[in-house]
Amino acid sequence: MLTILGFAMIATFLVLIMLKKMSPIAALVLIPALFCVFVGKGAKLGDYVLDGVTSLAPTAAMLMFAIVYFGVMIDVGLFDPIVRGILKFCKADPLRIVVGTALLAAIVSLDGDGSTTFMITVSAMYPLYKRLKMSLVVMTGVAAMANGVMNTLPWGGPTARAATALKLDAGDIFVPMIPALAVGLLFVFALSYVLGRRERTRLGVLTLDEVLVEEKVPGKAAEKVAEKAERTEAVLVGAGGSGSGTGKGVAPTASSGAAALGDDDESDDGFQGLDPNRATLRPKLYWFNALLTVGLLTAMIMELLPIPVLFLLGAALALSVNYPHIPDQKARLAAHADNVLNVSGMVFAAAVFTGVLQGTGMVDHMATWMVDVIPEGMGPHMALVTGVLSLPLTYFMSNDGFYFGVLPVLAEAGAAHGVTPLEMARASLVGQPLHMSSPLVPAVYVLVGMARVEFGDHTRFVVKWAALTCLVILGAGLLFGII
């Protein structure tokens, strides 16, 4: 009964948010509370919620202060050279921008923290997507998949959990998986190329690199934008475009191109990542902020202090040095309060969902059922079975629940048929590209929150592509004899 109710609760949650019948926060709170009553344990709802909140409180604290820290770094101009560099490379070409998003997310993911990756990636790429009117779900989807592949790094979490659960060395698990993971990452890049071509077809191309050179001369820049737009539109018309500047597959008009990368307009929602004259810039402190950020990430990788403590100290130091006057500090905190509230609220709401799933025993019953339904004849192929099961299981439950609760059971069943624990551990990593978009992963709320994307829209877009990425990794693992 608990198995059925567990799957029903997850399905109800996903359907309601994907159809936009409820907001994610409301669904994360009300649906598990309702199912907790159905299970007959409504009296213990408070205990389950407090247990969930207690377990996720450090994550919420980390996200709150990380958002403040990176928000301040955006304000002072730390990422402006990155944005300008990417824009100069992309030349306002949607195809290059989407591929650049995947590349940036993969590189930043080397720090092993999904939340940090999403904050930096969105901070750098959001202005380009917003001003060129590109699909923001393409940005969130590509970033989530690239980070999901890189999340298998030994210090990223899943590999360490698998090694701990099966008493193996993390290096022995990860190193042989590199070829399969490389194939998965290449597939993400190829997919981003396809999605970028789709965006290019929809929007057209404007080569607006002059805007970077002449940012401070908007009149001349606008003239060059108009000239480039007219030439681009003429080319597209010759290739079969309508020339109206508004239809699908037609380049934006000169005026829309100027608005896209010229002066900010209302559609930018106050985000001025490329404004070279904003009052919050601190160019004299650029290298201090850069060294502070590098030091913070290094300390995080080396685990010198808990991550929430590091970001708390980093945020306090960044505010104090860059804005020594208290009114300025209050203004910066107020500017980022919206993101902080949205993300931290989502995390605490997710704590209700996970608390009820674990407290009522639904997760345990679901895992046991999944193991029991595996046919006896699949025993020698338990690594393949584990790889396939890792997709839904890591999506519907936390990494802790899967690696410490389900994987040992699967590994024991595999061992009875001669499948080594190392093969089982490697197969268990396959589902990570999909896991990073799970509603139980706090980092995904940072991604959609900063990108101003509805979680349901992100889910509808990314699930099919992320699942395909997982299957590509699994196929590569089988082909190379790794799994």
Solvent accessible surface area in square Angstrom, and as a share of the most:
residue,aa,sasa,rsa
1,M,166,0.74
2,L,32,0.16
3,T,21,0.12
4,I,119,0.60
5,L,21,0.10
6,G,0,0.00
7,F,59,0.24
8,A,36,0.28
9,M,0,0.00
10,I,6,0.03
11,A,51,0.40
12,T,49,0.28
13,F,0,0.00
14,L,24,0.12
15,V,81,0.46
16,L,45,0.22
17,I,3,0.02
18,M,53,0.24
19,L,112,0.56
20,K,110,0.47
21,K,142,0.60
22,M,51,0.23
23,S,60,0.39
24,P,18,0.11
25,I,71,0.36
26,A,32,0.25
27,A,0,0.00
28,L,0,0.00
29,V,52,0.30
30,L,102,0.51
31,I,8,0.04
32,P,0,0.00
33,A,24,0.19
34,L,97,0.48
35,F,16,0.07
36,C,0,0.00
37,V,90,0.52
38,F,117,0.49
39,V,31,0.18
40,G,64,0.62
41,K,70,0.30
42,G,30,0.29
43,A,109,0.85
44,K,109,0.46
45,L,46,0.23
46,G,45,0.43
47,D,87,0.45
48,Y,20,0.08
49,V,34,0.20
50,L,117,0.58
51,D,94,0.49
52,G,4,0.04
53,V,41,0.24
54,T,98,0.57
55,S,78,0.50
56,L,30,0.15
57,A,37,0.29
58,P,74,0.47
59,T,38,0.22
60,A,1,0.01
61,A,33,0.26
62,M,15,0.07
63,L,0,0.00
64,M,68,0.30
65,F,65,0.27
66,A,0,0.00
67,I,5,0.03
68,V,15,0.09
69,Y,0,0.00
70,F,1,0.00
71,G,6,0.06
72,V,0,0.00
73,M,0,0.00
74,I,22,0.11
75,D,15,0.08
76,V,5,0.03
77,G,7,0.06
78,L,14,0.07
79,F,12,0.05
80,D,7,0.04
81,P,66,0.41
82,I,67,0.34
83,V,3,0.02
84,R,64,0.23
85,G,41,0.39
86,I,25,0.13
87,L,2,0.01
88,K,120,0.51
89,F,117,0.49
90,C,0,0.00
91,K,73,0.31
92,A,2,0.01
93,D,10,0.05
94,P,3,0.02
95,L,15,0.08
96,R,89,0.32
97,I,0,0.00
98,V,0,0.00
99,V,41,0.23
100,G,10,0.09
101,T,0,0.00
102,A,0,0.00
103,L,91,0.45
104,L,22,0.11
105,A,0,0.00
106,A,6,0.04
107,I,96,0.49
108,V,24,0.14
109,S,2,0.01
110,L,88,0.44
111,D,13,0.07
112,G,16,0.15
113,D,18,0.09
114,G,11,0.11
115,S,5,0.03
116,T,0,0.00
117,T,0,0.00
118,F,0,0.00
119,M,0,0.00
120,I,12,0.06
121,T,0,0.00
122,V,3,0.02
123,S,4,0.02
124,A,0,0.00
125,M,0,0.00
126,Y,1,0.00
127,P,2,0.01
128,L,0,0.00
129,Y,0,0.00
130,K,47,0.20
131,R,13,0.05
132,L,17,0.09
133,K,113,0.48
134,M,9,0.04
135,S,29,0.19
136,L,31,0.16
137,V,34,0.20
138,V,8,0.05
139,M,0,0.00
140,T,0,0.00
141,G,0,0.00
142,V,0,0.00
143,A,0,0.00
144,A,0,0.00
145,M,0,0.00
146,A,0,0.00
147,N,3,0.02
148,G,0,0.00
149,V,3,0.02
150,M,28,0.13
151,N,15,0.08
152,T,2,0.01
153,L,18,0.09
154,P,35,0.22
155,W,126,0.44
156,G,16,0.15
157,G,15,0.15
158,P,1,0.00
159,T,0,0.00
160,A,43,0.33
161,R,70,0.25
162,A,0,0.00
163,A,8,0.06
164,T,90,0.52
165,A,20,0.16
166,L,27,0.13
167,K,180,0.76
168,L,49,0.24
169,D,84,0.44
170,A,28,0.22
171,G,28,0.27
172,D,75,0.39
173,I,0,0.00
174,F,27,0.11
175,V,90,0.52
176,P,45,0.28
177,M,0,0.00
178,I,80,0.41
179,P,59,0.37
180,A,0,0.00
181,L,13,0.06
182,A,46,0.36
183,V,49,0.28
184,G,0,0.00
185,L,34,0.17
186,L,115,0.57
187,F,47,0.20
188,V,0,0.00
189,F,47,0.19
190,A,53,0.41
191,L,10,0.05
192,S,0,0.00
193,Y,100,0.38
194,V,77,0.44
195,L,1,0.01
196,G,0,0.00
197,R,118,0.43
198,R,129,0.47
199,E,8,0.04
200,R,78,0.28
201,T,82,0.48
202,R,85,0.31
203,L,23,0.11
204,G,7,0.06
205,V,38,0.22
206,L,5,0.03
207,T,50,0.29
208,L,2,0.01
209,D,43,0.22
210,E,39,0.18
211,V,12,0.07
212,L,27,0.14
213,V,119,0.68
214,E,38,0.17
215,E,42,0.19
216,K,151,0.64
217,V,63,0.36
218,P,71,0.44
219,G,45,0.43
220,K,122,0.52
221,A,9,0.07
222,A,45,0.35
223,E,111,0.50
224,K,73,0.31
225,V,4,0.02
226,A,29,0.23
227,E,92,0.41
228,K,48,0.20
229,A,0,0.00
230,E,108,0.48
231,R,127,0.46
232,T,27,0.16
233,E,32,0.15
234,A,65,0.50
235,V,105,0.61
236,L,44,0.22
237,V,65,0.37
238,G,70,0.68
239,A,87,0.67
240,G,69,0.66
241,G,22,0.21
242,S,82,0.53
243,G,29,0.28
244,S,65,0.42
245,G,11,0.10
246,T,120,0.70
247,G,32,0.31
248,K,170,0.72
249,G,21,0.21
250,V,10,0.06
251,A,0,0.00
252,P,32,0.20
253,T,42,0.24
254,A,28,0.21
255,S,85,0.55
256,S,35,0.23
257,G,0,0.00
258,A,27,0.21
259,A,38,0.30
260,A,8,0.06
261,L,5,0.03
262,G,30,0.29
263,D,104,0.54
264,D,46,0.24
265,D,58,0.30
266,E,170,0.76
267,S,48,0.31
268,D,5,0.02
269,D,73,0.38
270,G,69,0.66
271,F,36,0.15
272,Q,69,0.31
273,G,4,0.04
274,L,11,0.05
275,D,34,0.18
276,P,33,0.21
277,N,108,0.56
278,R,33,0.12
279,A,99,0.77
280,T,24,0.14
281,L,42,0.21
282,R,61,0.22
283,P,103,0.65
284,K,198,0.84
285,L,52,0.26
286,Y,60,0.23
287,W,183,0.64
288,F,69,0.29
289,N,1,0.01
290,A,18,0.14
291,L,125,0.62
292,L,31,0.15
293,T,11,0.07
294,V,92,0.53
295,G,38,0.37
296,L,13,0.06
297,L,33,0.17
298,T,61,0.35
299,A,12,0.10
300,M,9,0.04
301,I,78,0.40
302,M,119,0.53
303,E,142,0.64
304,L,110,0.55
305,L,80,0.40
306,P,83,0.52
307,I,54,0.27
308,P,29,0.18
309,V,62,0.36
310,L,14,0.07
311,F,0,0.00
312,L,83,0.41
313,L,95,0.47
314,G,5,0.04
315,A,3,0.02
316,A,51,0.40
317,L,82,0.41
318,A,0,0.00
319,L,15,0.08
320,S,58,0.37
321,V,52,0.30
322,N,1,0.01
323,Y,4,0.01
324,P,88,0.55
325,H,122,0.55
326,I,112,0.57
327,P,97,0.61
328,D,55,0.29
329,Q,38,0.17
330,K,134,0.57
331,A,49,0.38
332,R,42,0.15
333,L,80,0.40
334,A,71,0.55
335,A,56,0.44
336,H,24,0.11
337,A,51,0.39
338,D,97,0.50
339,N,33,0.17
340,V,21,0.12
341,L,129,0.64
342,N,65,0.33
343,V,1,0.01
344,S,10,0.06
345,G,23,0.22
346,M,24,0.11
347,V,0,0.00
348,F,76,0.31
349,A,5,0.04
350,A,1,0.01
351,A,0,0.00
352,V,13,0.08
353,F,3,0.01
354,T,15,0.09
355,G,5,0.05
356,V,0,0.00
357,L,3,0.01
358,Q,101,0.45
359,G,34,0.32
360,T,3,0.02
361,G,15,0.14
362,M,0,0.00
363,V,16,0.09
364,D,94,0.49
365,H,87,0.39
366,M,1,0.01
367,A,11,0.09
368,T,77,0.45
369,W,118,0.41
370,M,23,0.10
371,V,26,0.15
372,D,103,0.53
373,V,75,0.43
374,I,32,0.16
375,P,87,0.55
376,E,140,0.63
377,G,60,0.58
378,M,64,0.29
379,G,3,0.03
380,P,79,0.49
381,H,98,0.44
382,M,4,0.02
383,A,9,0.07
384,L,60,0.30
385,V,16,0.09
386,T,0,0.00
387,G,0,0.00
388,V,71,0.41
389,L,20,0.10
390,S,0,0.00
391,L,17,0.08
392,P,46,0.29
393,L,3,0.01
394,T,0,0.00
395,Y,12,0.04
396,F,47,0.20
397,M,3,0.01
398,S,27,0.18
399,N,14,0.07
400,D,68,0.35
401,G,19,0.18
402,F,0,0.00
403,Y,0,0.00
404,F,97,0.40
405,G,41,0.39
406,V,1,0.01
407,L,0,0.00
408,P,45,0.28
409,V,70,0.40
410,L,0,0.00
411,A,10,0.08
412,E,129,0.58
413,A,35,0.27
414,G,0,0.00
415,A,58,0.45
416,A,84,0.65
417,H,73,0.33
418,G,64,0.62
419,V,13,0.07
420,T,65,0.38
421,P,57,0.36
422,L,53,0.26
423,E,51,0.23
424,M,0,0.00
425,A,0,0.00
426,R,29,0.11
427,A,0,0.00
428,S,0,0.00
429,L,1,0.00
430,V,0,0.00
431,G,0,0.00
432,Q,0,0.00
433,P,1,0.00
434,L,13,0.06
435,H,9,0.04
436,M,8,0.04
437,S,0,0.00
438,S,0,0.00
439,P,4,0.03
440,L,14,0.07
441,V,13,0.08
442,P,21,0.13
443,A,9,0.07
444,V,0,0.00
445,Y,3,0.01
446,V,0,0.00
447,L,0,0.00
448,V,6,0.03
449,G,22,0.21
450,M,19,0.08
451,A,0,0.00
452,R,111,0.41
453,V,18,0.10
454,E,93,0.42
455,F,4,0.02
456,G,2,0.02
457,D,34,0.17
458,H,0,0.00
459,T,3,0.01
460,R,108,0.39
461,F,29,0.12
462,V,0,0.00
463,V,51,0.29
464,K,112,0.48
465,W,47,0.16
466,A,0,0.00
467,A,24,0.19
468,L,74,0.37
469,T,0,0.00
470,C,0,0.00
471,L,85,0.42
472,V,38,0.22
473,I,1,0.00
474,L,8,0.04
475,G,35,0.34
476,A,8,0.06
477,G,0,0.00
478,L,77,0.38
479,L,145,0.72
480,F,104,0.43
481,G,62,0.59
482,I,14,0.07
483,I,17,0.08
